[in-house]
Amino acid sequence: MAADGITSVRWVKSSASSGIGNCVEVAALPGGDFAVRNSRFPGGPALVFTRDEMTAFVAGAGAGEFDHLHGADA
């Protein structure tokens, strides 16, 4: 789905994001799903996840399950 086709939502990025545009943004969609986009390309693609999918991802990220993907545990 094109991110610029998702209207009337508020895109939010983490306060931990840097100010140079390398951020992901998340929006709550009507009906309970969530959209995720790259802030450098706000008109580019957006991935849409269900509430359960987003809950599982956030829990896994908080537990450090993805830290090895960017070398945080190296």
PyMOL Python script that loads the backbone (N, CA, C, O; Angstrom):
from pymol import cmd

cmd.read_pdbstr("""\
ATOM      1  N   MET A   1       0.843  -1.169   0.000  1.00  0.00           N
ATOM      2  CA  MET A   1       0.000   0.000   0.000  1.00  0.00           C
ATOM      3  C   MET A   1       0.895   1.241   0.000  1.00  0.00           C
ATOM      4  O   MET A   1       1.914   1.267   0.690  1.00  0.00           O
ATOM      5  N   ALA A   2       0.533   2.237  -0.746  1.00  0.00           N
ATOM      6  CA  ALA A   2       1.290   3.489  -0.778  1.00  0.00           C
ATOM      7  C   ALA A   2       0.994   4.300   0.481  1.00  0.00           C
ATOM      8  O   ALA A   2      -0.167   4.532   0.820  1.00  0.00           O
ATOM      9  N   ALA A   3       2.050   4.727   1.171  1.00  0.00           N
ATOM     10  CA  ALA A   3       1.879   5.464   2.422  1.00  0.00           C
ATOM     11  C   ALA A   3       1.116   6.767   2.222  1.00  0.00           C
ATOM     12  O   ALA A   3       0.343   7.171   3.091  1.00  0.00           O
ATOM     13  N   ASP A   4       1.326   7.433   1.075  1.00  0.00           N
ATOM     14  CA  ASP A   4       0.626   8.700   0.863  1.00  0.00           C
ATOM     15  C   ASP A   4      -0.856   8.497   0.541  1.00  0.00           C
ATOM     16  O   ASP A   4      -1.614   9.463   0.453  1.00  0.00           O
ATOM     17  N   GLY A   5      -1.261   7.244   0.368  1.00  0.00           N
ATOM     18  CA  GLY A   5      -2.671   6.928   0.200  1.00  0.00           C
ATOM     19  C   GLY A   5      -3.391   6.715   1.518  1.00  0.00           C
ATOM     20  O   GLY A   5      -4.611   6.557   1.557  1.00  0.00           O
ATOM     21  N   ILE A   6      -2.624   6.712   2.593  1.00  0.00           N
ATOM     22  CA  ILE A   6      -3.199   6.555   3.933  1.00  0.00           C
ATOM     23  C   ILE A   6      -3.375   7.957   4.497  1.00  0.00           C
ATOM     24  O   ILE A   6      -2.408   8.605   4.896  1.00  0.00           O
ATOM     25  N   THR A   7      -4.606   8.410   4.524  1.00  0.00           N
ATOM     26  CA  THR A   7      -4.878   9.788   4.942  1.00  0.00           C
ATOM     27  C   THR A   7      -5.636   9.804   6.261  1.00  0.00           C
ATOM     28  O   THR A   7      -6.138   8.778   6.720  1.00  0.00           O
ATOM     29  N   SER A   8      -5.707  10.963   6.848  1.00  0.00           N
ATOM     30  CA  SER A   8      -6.437  11.194   8.102  1.00  0.00           C
ATOM     31  C   SER A   8      -5.904  10.348   9.245  1.00  0.00           C
ATOM     32  O   SER A   8      -6.667   9.895  10.099  1.00  0.00           O
ATOM     33  N   VAL A   9      -4.579  10.132   9.261  1.00  0.00           N
ATOM     34  CA  VAL A   9      -3.942   9.438  10.374  1.00  0.00           C
ATOM     35  C   VAL A   9      -2.788  10.306  10.870  1.00  0.00           C
ATOM     36  O   VAL A   9      -2.341  11.217  10.173  1.00  0.00           O
ATOM     37  N   ARG A  10      -2.323  10.020  12.051  1.00  0.00           N
ATOM     38  CA  ARG A  10      -1.170  10.722  12.618  1.00  0.00           C
ATOM     39  C   ARG A  10       0.009   9.767  12.625  1.00  0.00           C
ATOM     40  O   ARG A  10      -0.009   8.755  13.325  1.00  0.00           O
ATOM     41  N   TRP A  11       1.038  10.089  11.843  1.00  0.00           N
ATOM     42  CA  TRP A  11       2.257   9.285  11.812  1.00  0.00           C
ATOM     43  C   TRP A  11       3.120   9.678  13.005  1.00  0.00           C
ATOM     44  O   TRP A  11       3.305  10.863  13.285  1.00  0.00           O
ATOM     45  N   VAL A  12       3.646   8.676  13.706  1.00  0.00           N
ATOM     46  CA  VAL A  12       4.433   8.893  14.913  1.00  0.00           C
ATOM     47  C   VAL A  12       5.773   8.196  14.758  1.00  0.00           C
ATOM     48  O   VAL A  12       5.846   7.080  14.244  1.00  0.00           O
ATOM     49  N   LYS A  13       6.850   8.873  15.213  1.00  0.00           N
ATOM     50  CA  LYS A  13       8.160   8.215  15.232  1.00  0.00           C
ATOM     51  C   LYS A  13       8.699   8.243  16.648  1.00  0.00           C
ATOM     52  O   LYS A  13       8.305   9.080  17.461  1.00  0.00           O
ATOM     53  N   SER A  14       9.587   7.338  16.927  1.00  0.00           N
ATOM     54  CA  SER A  14      10.176   7.214  18.250  1.00  0.00           C
ATOM     55  C   SER A  14      10.973   8.453  18.618  1.00  0.00           C
ATOM     56  O   SER A  14      11.605   9.072  17.762  1.00  0.00           O
ATOM     57  N   SER A  15      10.942   8.809  19.889  1.00  0.00           N
ATOM     58  CA  SER A  15      11.773   9.913  20.365  1.00  0.00           C
ATOM     59  C   SER A  15      13.247   9.538  20.306  1.00  0.00           C
ATOM     60  O   SER A  15      14.108  10.413  20.400  1.00  0.00           O
ATOM     61  N   ALA A  16      13.555   8.242  20.150  1.00  0.00           N
ATOM     62  CA  ALA A  16      14.943   7.789  20.026  1.00  0.00           C
ATOM     63  C   ALA A  16      15.471   7.946  18.602  1.00  0.00           C
ATOM     64  O   ALA A  16      16.658   7.726  18.357  1.00  0.00           O
ATOM     65  N   SER A  17      14.611   8.321  17.667  1.00  0.00           N
ATOM     66  CA  SER A  17      15.033   8.498  16.276  1.00  0.00           C
ATOM     67  C   SER A  17      15.958   9.699  16.164  1.00  0.00           C
ATOM     68  O   SER A  17      15.810  10.685  16.885  1.00  0.00           O
ATOM     69  N   SER A  18      16.907   9.602  15.256  1.00  0.00           N
ATOM     70  CA  SER A  18      17.810  10.729  15.038  1.00  0.00           C
ATOM     71  C   SER A  18      17.122  11.789  14.191  1.00  0.00           C
ATOM     72  O   SER A  18      16.076  11.528  13.596  1.00  0.00           O
ATOM     73  N   GLY A  19      17.693  12.959  14.134  1.00  0.00           N
ATOM     74  CA  GLY A  19      17.106  14.051  13.379  1.00  0.00           C
ATOM     75  C   GLY A  19      17.521  14.089  11.926  1.00  0.00           C
ATOM     76  O   GLY A  19      17.251  15.077  11.242  1.00  0.00           O
ATOM     77  N   ILE A  20      18.174  13.039  11.427  1.00  0.00           N
ATOM     78  CA  ILE A  20      18.658  13.084  10.042  1.00  0.00           C
ATOM     79  C   ILE A  20      17.812  12.238   9.096  1.00  0.00           C
ATOM     80  O   ILE A  20      18.243  11.921   7.987  1.00  0.00           O
ATOM     81  N   GLY A  21      16.616  11.875   9.532  1.00  0.00           N
ATOM     82  CA  GLY A  21      15.679  11.238   8.628  1.00  0.00           C
ATOM     83  C   GLY A  21      15.735   9.730   8.530  1.00  0.00           C
ATOM     84  O   GLY A  21      15.053   9.154   7.682  1.00  0.00           O
ATOM     85  N   ASN A  22      16.515   9.070   9.359  1.00  0.00           N
ATOM     86  CA  ASN A  22      16.549   7.603   9.277  1.00  0.00           C
ATOM     87  C   ASN A  22      15.651   7.015  10.357  1.00  0.00           C
ATOM     88  O   ASN A  22      16.118   6.449  11.345  1.00  0.00           O
ATOM     89  N   CYS A  23      14.365   7.166  10.140  1.00  0.00           N
ATOM     90  CA  CYS A  23      13.370   6.757  11.122  1.00  0.00           C
ATOM     91  C   CYS A  23      12.275   5.923  10.455  1.00  0.00           C
ATOM     92  O   CYS A  23      12.059   5.997   9.245  1.00  0.00           O
ATOM     93  N   VAL A  24      11.612   5.152  11.256  1.00  0.00           N
ATOM     94  CA  VAL A  24      10.366   4.545  10.818  1.00  0.00           C
ATOM     95  C   VAL A  24       9.240   5.245  11.557  1.00  0.00           C
ATOM     96  O   VAL A  24       9.412   5.695  12.690  1.00  0.00           O
ATOM     97  N   GLU A  25       8.110   5.331  10.921  1.00  0.00           N
ATOM     98  CA  GLU A  25       6.941   5.967  11.518  1.00  0.00           C
ATOM     99  C   GLU A  25       5.794   4.973  11.528  1.00  0.00           C
ATOM    100  O   GLU A  25       5.673   4.135  10.635  1.00  0.00           O
ATOM    101  N   VAL A  26       4.958   5.078  12.546  1.00  0.00           N
ATOM    102  CA  VAL A  26       3.833   4.172  12.722  1.00  0.00           C
ATOM    103  C   VAL A  26       2.556   5.002  12.830  1.00  0.00           C
ATOM    104  O   VAL A  26       2.549   6.077  13.430  1.00  0.00           O
ATOM    105  N   ALA A  27       1.487   4.492  12.245  1.00  0.00           N
ATOM    106  CA  ALA A  27       0.181   5.145  12.350  1.00  0.00           C
ATOM    107  C   ALA A  27      -0.864   4.104  12.715  1.00  0.00           C
ATOM    108  O   ALA A  27      -0.878   3.003  12.165  1.00  0.00           O
ATOM    109  N   ALA A  28      -1.732   4.459  13.641  1.00  0.00           N
ATOM    110  CA  ALA A  28      -2.891   3.619  13.961  1.00  0.00           C
ATOM    111  C   ALA A  28      -3.951   3.879  12.901  1.00  0.00           C
ATOM    112  O   ALA A  28      -4.295   5.027  12.618  1.00  0.00           O
ATOM    113  N   LEU A  29      -4.461   2.808  12.324  1.00  0.00           N
ATOM    114  CA  LEU A  29      -5.464   2.923  11.266  1.00  0.00           C
ATOM    115  C   LEU A  29      -6.859   2.691  11.823  1.00  0.00           C
ATOM    116  O   LEU A  29      -7.022   1.999  12.828  1.00  0.00           O
ATOM    117  N   PRO A  30      -7.862   3.263  11.178  1.00  0.00           N
ATOM    118  CA  PRO A  30      -9.229   2.957  11.572  1.00  0.00           C
ATOM    119  C   PRO A  30      -9.458   1.444  11.482  1.00  0.00           C
ATOM    120  O   PRO A  30      -9.050   0.817  10.504  1.00  0.00           O
ATOM    121  N   GLY A  31     -10.080   0.878  12.453  1.00  0.00           N
ATOM    122  CA  GLY A  31     -10.328  -0.560  12.444  1.00  0.00           C
ATOM    123  C   GLY A  31      -9.321  -1.344  13.266  1.00  0.00           C
ATOM    124  O   GLY A  31      -9.494  -2.544  13.477  1.00  0.00           O
ATOM    125  N   GLY A  32      -8.251  -0.668  13.740  1.00  0.00           N
ATOM    126  CA  GLY A  32      -7.329  -1.328  14.654  1.00  0.00           C
ATOM    127  C   GLY A  32      -6.004  -1.793  14.083  1.00  0.00           C
ATOM    128  O   GLY A  32      -5.129  -2.208  14.844  1.00  0.00           O
ATOM    129  N   ASP A  33      -5.821  -1.739  12.756  1.00  0.00           N
ATOM    130  CA  ASP A  33      -4.540  -2.129  12.178  1.00  0.00           C
ATOM    131  C   ASP A  33      -3.528  -0.983  12.342  1.00  0.00           C
ATOM    132  O   ASP A  33      -3.880   0.117  12.768  1.00  0.00           O
ATOM    133  N   PHE A  34      -2.270  -1.266  11.995  1.00  0.00           N
ATOM    134  CA  PHE A  34      -1.198  -0.277  12.074  1.00  0.00           C
ATOM    135  C   PHE A  34      -0.445  -0.247  10.758  1.00  0.00           C
ATOM    136  O   PHE A  34      -0.265  -1.281  10.115  1.00  0.00           O
ATOM    137  N   ALA A  35      -0.005   0.935  10.359  1.00  0.00           N
ATOM    138  CA  ALA A  35       0.826   1.092   9.163  1.00  0.00           C
ATOM    139  C   ALA A  35       2.208   1.550   9.603  1.00  0.00           C
ATOM    140  O   ALA A  35       2.346   2.307  10.564  1.00  0.00           O
ATOM    141  N   VAL A  36       3.236   1.082   8.887  1.00  0.00           N
ATOM    142  CA  VAL A  36       4.623   1.450   9.165  1.00  0.00           C
ATOM    143  C   VAL A  36       5.239   1.931   7.853  1.00  0.00           C
ATOM    144  O   VAL A  36       5.083   1.292   6.813  1.00  0.00           O
ATOM    145  N   ARG A  37       5.949   3.080   7.914  1.00  0.00           N
ATOM    146  CA  ARG A  37       6.597   3.610   6.722  1.00  0.00           C
ATOM    147  C   ARG A  37       7.987   4.133   7.071  1.00  0.00           C
ATOM    148  O   ARG A  37       8.310   4.355   8.238  1.00  0.00           O
ATOM    149  N   ASN A  38       8.790   4.322   6.048  1.00  0.00           N
ATOM    150  CA  ASN A  38      10.120   4.908   6.175  1.00  0.00           C
ATOM    151  C   ASN A  38       9.966   6.422   6.099  1.00  0.00           C
ATOM    152  O   ASN A  38       9.415   6.936   5.125  1.00  0.00           O
ATOM    153  N   SER A  39      10.441   7.141   7.106  1.00  0.00           N
ATOM    154  CA  SER A  39      10.248   8.595   7.122  1.00  0.00           C
ATOM    155  C   SER A  39      10.987   9.310   5.992  1.00  0.00           C
ATOM    156  O   SER A  39      10.610  10.425   5.632  1.00  0.00           O
ATOM    157  N   ARG A  40      12.027   8.699   5.423  1.00  0.00           N
ATOM    158  CA  ARG A  40      12.741   9.316   4.303  1.00  0.00           C
ATOM    159  C   ARG A  40      11.918   9.287   3.026  1.00  0.00           C
ATOM    160  O   ARG A  40      12.148  10.088   2.120  1.00  0.00           O
ATOM    161  N   PHE A  41      10.961   8.372   2.949  1.00  0.00           N
ATOM    162  CA  PHE A  41      10.126   8.207   1.761  1.00  0.00           C
ATOM    163  C   PHE A  41       8.654   8.176   2.156  1.00  0.00           C
ATOM    164  O   PHE A  41       8.002   7.142   2.006  1.00  0.00           O
ATOM    165  N   PRO A  42       8.116   9.289   2.660  1.00  0.00           N
ATOM    166  CA  PRO A  42       6.742   9.281   3.173  1.00  0.00           C
ATOM    167  C   PRO A  42       5.687   8.935   2.127  1.00  0.00           C
ATOM    168  O   PRO A  42       4.570   8.557   2.480  1.00  0.00           O
ATOM    169  N   GLY A  43       6.022   9.056   0.863  1.00  0.00           N
ATOM    170  CA  GLY A  43       5.087   8.680  -0.189  1.00  0.00           C
ATOM    171  C   GLY A  43       5.327   7.282  -0.704  1.00  0.00           C
ATOM    172  O   GLY A  43       4.623   6.821  -1.602  1.00  0.00           O
ATOM    173  N   GLY A  44       6.311   6.602  -0.147  1.00  0.00           N
ATOM    174  CA  GLY A  44       6.651   5.252  -0.578  1.00  0.00           C
ATOM    175  C   GLY A  44       5.704   4.222   0.008  1.00  0.00           C
ATOM    176  O   GLY A  44       4.601   4.560   0.436  1.00  0.00           O
ATOM    177  N   PRO A  45       6.123   2.980   0.028  1.00  0.00           N
ATOM    178  CA  PRO A  45       5.245   1.923   0.522  1.00  0.00           C
ATOM    179  C   PRO A  45       5.074   1.965   2.041  1.00  0.00           C
ATOM    180  O   PRO A  45       5.945   2.439   2.770  1.00  0.00           O
ATOM    181  N   ALA A  46       3.953   1.467   2.484  1.00  0.00           N
ATOM    182  CA  ALA A  46       3.688   1.271   3.905  1.00  0.00           C
ATOM    183  C   ALA A  46       3.322  -0.194   4.104  1.00  0.00           C
ATOM    184  O   ALA A  46       2.615  -0.790   3.292  1.00  0.00           O
ATOM    185  N   LEU A  47       3.807  -0.749   5.178  1.00  0.00           N
ATOM    186  CA  LEU A  47       3.424  -2.106   5.555  1.00  0.00           C
ATOM    187  C   LEU A  47       2.295  -2.005   6.554  1.00  0.00           C
ATOM    188  O   LEU A  47       2.338  -1.167   7.455  1.00  0.00           O
ATOM    189  N   VAL A  48       1.287  -2.844   6.410  1.00  0.00           N
ATOM    190  CA  VAL A  48       0.133  -2.815   7.303  1.00  0.00           C
ATOM    191  C   VAL A  48       0.106  -4.103   8.110  1.00  0.00           C
ATOM    192  O   VAL A  48       0.208  -5.203   7.566  1.00  0.00           O
ATOM    193  N   PHE A  49      -0.034  -3.939   9.430  1.00  0.00           N
ATOM    194  CA  PHE A  49      -0.037  -5.067  10.360  1.00  0.00           C
ATOM    195  C   PHE A  49      -1.297  -5.036  11.209  1.00  0.00           C
ATOM    196  O   PHE A  49      -1.842  -3.971  11.498  1.00  0.00           O
ATOM    197  N   THR A  50      -1.750  -6.216  11.602  1.00  0.00           N
ATOM    198  CA  THR A  50      -2.876  -6.298  12.525  1.00  0.00           C
ATOM    199  C   THR A  50      -2.408  -5.914  13.923  1.00  0.00           C
ATOM    200  O   THR A  50      -1.207  -5.842  14.183  1.00  0.00           O
ATOM    201  N   ARG A  51      -3.345  -5.670  14.811  1.00  0.00           N
ATOM    202  CA  ARG A  51      -3.015  -5.351  16.203  1.00  0.00           C
ATOM    203  C   ARG A  51      -2.192  -6.479  16.828  1.00  0.00           C
ATOM    204  O   ARG A  51      -1.205  -6.213  17.513  1.00  0.00           O
ATOM    205  N   ASP A  52      -2.589  -7.739  16.599  1.00  0.00           N
ATOM    206  CA  ASP A  52      -1.854  -8.871  17.166  1.00  0.00           C
ATOM    207  C   ASP A  52      -0.432  -8.957  16.627  1.00  0.00           C
ATOM    208  O   ASP A  52       0.501  -9.252  17.375  1.00  0.00           O
ATOM    209  N   GLU A  53      -0.264  -8.700  15.334  1.00  0.00           N
ATOM    210  CA  GLU A  53       1.080  -8.715  14.746  1.00  0.00           C
ATOM    211  C   GLU A  53       1.956  -7.619  15.339  1.00  0.00           C
ATOM    212  O   GLU A  53       3.119  -7.857  15.665  1.00  0.00           O
ATOM    213  N   MET A  54       1.398  -6.417  15.479  1.00  0.00           N
ATOM    214  CA  MET A  54       2.170  -5.311  16.041  1.00  0.00           C
ATOM    215  C   MET A  54       2.491  -5.564  17.512  1.00  0.00           C
ATOM    216  O   MET A  54       3.592  -5.251  17.966  1.00  0.00           O
ATOM    217  N   THR A  55       1.554  -6.121  18.252  1.00  0.00           N
ATOM    218  CA  THR A  55       1.793  -6.444  19.662  1.00  0.00           C
ATOM    219  C   THR A  55       2.939  -7.440  19.797  1.00  0.00           C
ATOM    220  O   THR A  55       3.800  -7.283  20.663  1.00  0.00           O
ATOM    221  N   ALA A  56       2.955  -8.461  18.945  1.00  0.00           N
ATOM    222  CA  ALA A  56       4.019  -9.464  18.984  1.00  0.00           C
ATOM    223  C   ALA A  56       5.363  -8.840  18.623  1.00  0.00           C
ATOM    224  O   ALA A  56       6.373  -9.155  19.251  1.00  0.00           O
ATOM    225  N   PHE A  57       5.393  -7.968  17.629  1.00  0.00           N
ATOM    226  CA  PHE A  57       6.642  -7.334  17.228  1.00  0.00           C
ATOM    227  C   PHE A  57       7.186  -6.436  18.334  1.00  0.00           C
ATOM    228  O   PHE A  57       8.366  -6.511  18.678  1.00  0.00           O
ATOM    229  N   VAL A  58       6.330  -5.594  18.886  1.00  0.00           N
ATOM    230  CA  VAL A  58       6.773  -4.674  19.943  1.00  0.00           C
ATOM    231  C   VAL A  58       7.269  -5.457  21.161  1.00  0.00           C
ATOM    232  O   VAL A  58       8.271  -5.079  21.770  1.00  0.00           O
ATOM    233  N   ALA A  59       6.588  -6.528  21.518  1.00  0.00           N
ATOM    234  CA  ALA A  59       7.032  -7.357  22.642  1.00  0.00           C
ATOM    235  C   ALA A  59       8.395  -7.975  22.344  1.00  0.00           C
ATOM    236  O   ALA A  59       9.271  -7.985  23.209  1.00  0.00           O
ATOM    237  N   GLY A  60       8.580  -8.488  21.137  1.00  0.00           N
ATOM    238  CA  GLY A  60       9.862  -9.080  20.760  1.00  0.00           C
ATOM    239  C   GLY A  60      10.978  -8.063  20.731  1.00  0.00           C
ATOM    240  O   GLY A  60      12.088  -8.344  21.184  1.00  0.00           O
ATOM    241  N   ALA A  61      10.696  -6.876  20.201  1.00  0.00           N
ATOM    242  CA  ALA A  61      11.713  -5.822  20.170  1.00  0.00           C
ATOM    243  C   ALA A  61      12.084  -5.404  21.589  1.00  0.00           C
ATOM    244  O   ALA A  61      13.261  -5.209  21.895  1.00  0.00           O
ATOM    245  N   GLY A  62      11.094  -5.267  22.443  1.00  0.00           N
ATOM    246  CA  GLY A  62      11.354  -4.886  23.829  1.00  0.00           C
ATOM    247  C   GLY A  62      12.159  -5.934  24.584  1.00  0.00           C
ATOM    248  O   GLY A  62      12.907  -5.607  25.505  1.00  0.00           O
ATOM    249  N   ALA A  63      12.004  -7.194  24.192  1.00  0.00           N
ATOM    250  CA  ALA A  63      12.729  -8.290  24.834  1.00  0.00           C
ATOM    251  C   ALA A  63      14.115  -8.493  24.230  1.00  0.00           C
ATOM    252  O   ALA A  63      14.869  -9.353  24.685  1.00  0.00           O
ATOM    253  N   GLY A  64      14.455  -7.710  23.209  1.00  0.00           N
ATOM    254  CA  GLY A  64      15.776  -7.802  22.601  1.00  0.00           C
ATOM    255  C   GLY A  64      15.927  -8.894  21.563  1.00  0.00           C
ATOM    256  O   GLY A  64      17.050  -9.236  21.190  1.00  0.00           O
ATOM    257  N   GLU A  65      14.814  -9.454  21.083  1.00  0.00           N
ATOM    258  CA  GLU A  65      14.881 -10.572  20.135  1.00  0.00           C
ATOM    259  C   GLU A  65      15.502 -10.205  18.788  1.00  0.00           C
ATOM    260  O   GLU A  65      15.920 -11.095  18.048  1.00  0.00           O
ATOM    261  N   PHE A  66      15.570  -8.921  18.454  1.00  0.00           N
ATOM    262  CA  PHE A  66      16.095  -8.505  17.162  1.00  0.00           C
ATOM    263  C   PHE A  66      17.433  -7.794  17.273  1.00  0.00           C
ATOM    264  O   PHE A  66      17.991  -7.366  16.263  1.00  0.00           O
ATOM    265  N   ASP A  67      17.954  -7.664  18.484  1.00  0.00           N
ATOM    266  CA  ASP A  67      19.190  -6.912  18.703  1.00  0.00           C
ATOM    267  C   ASP A  67      20.354  -7.444  17.860  1.00  0.00           C
ATOM    268  O   ASP A  67      21.192  -6.667  17.402  1.00  0.00           O
ATOM    269  N   HIS A  68      20.406  -8.731  17.660  1.00  0.00           N
ATOM    270  CA  HIS A  68      21.521  -9.316  16.891  1.00  0.00           C
ATOM    271  C   HIS A  68      21.515  -8.891  15.423  1.00  0.00           C
ATOM    272  O   HIS A  68      22.535  -9.010  14.745  1.00  0.00           O
ATOM    273  N   LEU A  69      20.386  -8.402  14.928  1.00  0.00           N
ATOM    274  CA  LEU A  69      20.288  -8.006  13.525  1.00  0.00           C
ATOM    275  C   LEU A  69      21.073  -6.736  13.220  1.00  0.00           C
ATOM    276  O   LEU A  69      21.455  -6.509  12.072  1.00  0.00           O
ATOM    277  N   HIS A  70      21.316  -5.912  14.225  1.00  0.00           N
ATOM    278  CA  HIS A  70      22.078  -4.685  13.972  1.00  0.00           C
ATOM    279  C   HIS A  70      23.356  -4.619  14.808  1.00  0.00           C
ATOM    280  O   HIS A  70      23.956  -3.553  14.941  1.00  0.00           O
ATOM    281  N   GLY A  71      23.768  -5.739  15.362  1.00  0.00           N
ATOM    282  CA  GLY A  71      25.051  -5.812  16.037  1.00  0.00           C
ATOM    283  C   GLY A  71      25.063  -5.281  17.455  1.00  0.00           C
ATOM    284  O   GLY A  71      26.137  -5.063  18.016  1.00  0.00           O
ATOM    285  N   ALA A  72      23.887  -5.065  18.057  1.00  0.00           N
ATOM    286  CA  ALA A  72      23.838  -4.527  19.406  1.00  0.00           C
ATOM    287  C   ALA A  72      24.449  -5.471  20.433  1.00  0.00           C
ATOM    288  O   ALA A  72      24.918  -5.032  21.483  1.00  0.00           O
ATOM    289  N   ASP A  73      24.442  -6.762  20.131  1.00  0.00           N
ATOM    290  CA  ASP A  73      24.994  -7.707  21.097  1.00  0.00           C
ATOM    291  C   ASP A  73      26.422  -8.110  20.739  1.00  0.00           C
ATOM    292  O   ASP A  73      26.979  -9.013  21.363  1.00  0.00           O
ATOM    293  N   ALA A  74      27.018  -7.461  19.752  1.00  0.00           N
ATOM    294  CA  ALA A  74      28.388  -7.783  19.326  1.00  0.00           C
ATOM    295  C   ALA A  74      29.425  -7.166  20.234  1.00  0.00           C
ATOM    296  O   ALA A  74      30.623  -7.342  20.012  1.00  0.00           O
TER     297      ALA A  74
END
""", "prot")
cmd.dss("prot")
cmd.show_as("cartoon", "prot")
cmd.util.cbc("prot")
cmd.orient("prot")
